[in-house]
């Protein structure tokens, strides 16, 4: 998959620092390797919708989990069942000191664009509760999004 990045508050520059470049490379590799499963005729009513979102979501779930990312971590310290959850989070450890050097939280949003605002809210909650340092939102380009869903 073709990748285009946008950095907010120097997140990309931080991740490209030599201390964190392995984290950055891991994120880029996972995104670049994501399959784009085309299925002509997926929607009888909307012919232009020919990409299967569920396969892409499953890819990210399995790939991040395989790389040691926690799936569906809480975005607040609250442990109730109805608490908000993120898609993925991983704390990276300094091999020399054994201390956590950076915690990254990820949201993957291939559905309706309105859901991305909920993702921003989750990022803010996690950051304000000291559960993450950097957040990453993975979304499709406009041209791909219009082939996944009408939203």
C-alpha positions in Angstrom: 0.0 0.0 0.0 1.2 3.5 -0.8 1.9 5.5 2.3 1.6 9.3 2.9 2.2 10.7 6.4 1.2 13.9 8.1 2.8 14.9 11.3 1.1 16.8 14.1 3.1 18.4 16.9 6.3 16.8 15.5 5.3 13.2 16.2 6.8 12.0 12.9 10.1 13.9 13.6 10.2 12.4 17.1 9.7 8.9 15.7 12.4 9.4 13.1 14.9 10.3 15.7 17.7 7.6 15.8 16.4 6.5 19.3 12.9 5.7 18.0 13.6 5.0 14.3 12.8 1.3 14.8 9.3 2.1 16.0 8.8 4.4 13.0 10.0 1.7 10.6 7.7 -0.9 12.2 4.7 1.4 11.7 5.6 2.2 8.1 6.3 -1.5 7.3 2.9 -2.7 8.7 1.1 0.0 6.7 3.0 -0.6 3.5 2.4 -4.4 3.7 -1.4 -4.0 4.1 -3.3 -5.8 1.3 -5.9 -3.9 -0.6 -8.4 -6.7 -1.3 -10.5 -5.8 -4.4 -13.7 -7.6 -5.0 -15.6 -6.4 -8.1 -19.3 -6.7 -7.4 -19.0 -6.4 -3.6 -22.0 -4.0 -3.7 -24.7 -4.6 -6.2 -26.2 -1.1 -5.5 -22.8 0.8 -5.5 -20.5 -0.6 -8.1 -17.6 1.7 -7.2 -17.4 0.0 -3.7 -14.9 -2.8 -4.5 -12.5 -2.9 -1.5 -13.2 -5.2 1.4 -12.6 -3.2 4.7 -12.9 -6.3 6.9 -9.9 -8.0 5.4 -7.8 -4.8 5.9 -9.0 -4.5 9.5 -8.2 -8.2 10.1 -4.7 -7.7 8.6 -3.9 -4.8 11.0 -5.3 -6.7 14.0 -3.2 -9.8 13.3 -0.1 -8.0 12.2 0.1 -5.6 15.2 -0.8 -8.4 17.6 2.0 -10.5 16.1 4.4 -7.6 16.7 3.5 -7.5 20.4 1.0 -4.6 20.3 -1.8 -4.8 22.8 -5.2 -5.0 21.1 -8.1 -2.9 22.4 -6.3 -1.3 25.4 -8.3 1.0 27.7 -7.9 4.7 27.0 -8.6 5.6 30.6 -7.6 4.0 33.9 -11.2 2.9 34.3 -11.6 -0.8 34.2 -15.4 -1.0 33.6 -16.7 -3.0 30.7 -18.1 0.1 29.0 -14.9 2.1 29.2 -13.5 3.4 25.9 -10.9 1.3 24.1 -8.2 2.1 21.5 -7.3 -0.2 18.7 -3.6 -0.9 19.6 -0.9 0.3 22.1 2.7 -0.7 22.6 5.3 0.4 25.0 8.8 0.3 23.7 11.7 -0.6 26.1 15.2 0.7 26.1 17.4 -2.4 25.7 20.2 -0.9 27.8 18.1 0.5 30.8 15.0 -1.8 30.6 12.9 1.3 31.0 9.9 2.3 28.8 11.1 5.0 26.4 7.9 5.5 24.4 4.3 4.4 24.3 2.5 4.6 21.0 -1.3 4.2 20.6 -2.9 3.5 17.2 -6.4 3.9 15.8 -7.2 2.3 12.4 -10.2 4.0 10.8 -11.4 2.7 7.4 -15.1 3.3 8.1 -17.0 6.5 8.3 -14.9 9.7 8.5 -17.0 11.0 11.4 -15.5 8.2 13.6 -12.1 9.8 13.3 -13.2 12.5 15.8 -14.0 9.8 18.3 -10.4 8.6 17.7 -9.0 12.0 18.5 -10.9 12.0 21.7 -9.4 8.6 22.6 -6.0 10.0 22.0 -6.6 13.0 24.2 -7.9 10.7 27.0 -5.0 8.4 26.8 -2.5 11.3 26.8 -4.2 13.1 29.7 -4.1 9.9 31.7 -0.4 9.3 30.9 -1.2 6.1 29.0 0.4 7.1 25.7 3.2 9.4 24.5 2.4 9.5 20.7 -0.7 8.6 18.8 -1.1 7.4 15.3 -4.2 7.5 13.2 -4.2 5.2 10.1 -6.8 6.2 7.5 -7.2 5.5 3.8 -6.5 8.1 1.1 -9.6 9.8 -0.3 -9.4 7.7 -3.5 -9.2 4.4 -1.5 -11.9 5.5 1.0 -14.4 6.1 -1.7 -13.9 2.5 -2.8 -14.3 1.0 0.7 -17.5 2.7 1.9 -19.8 5.5 1.0 -19.2 7.2 4.3 
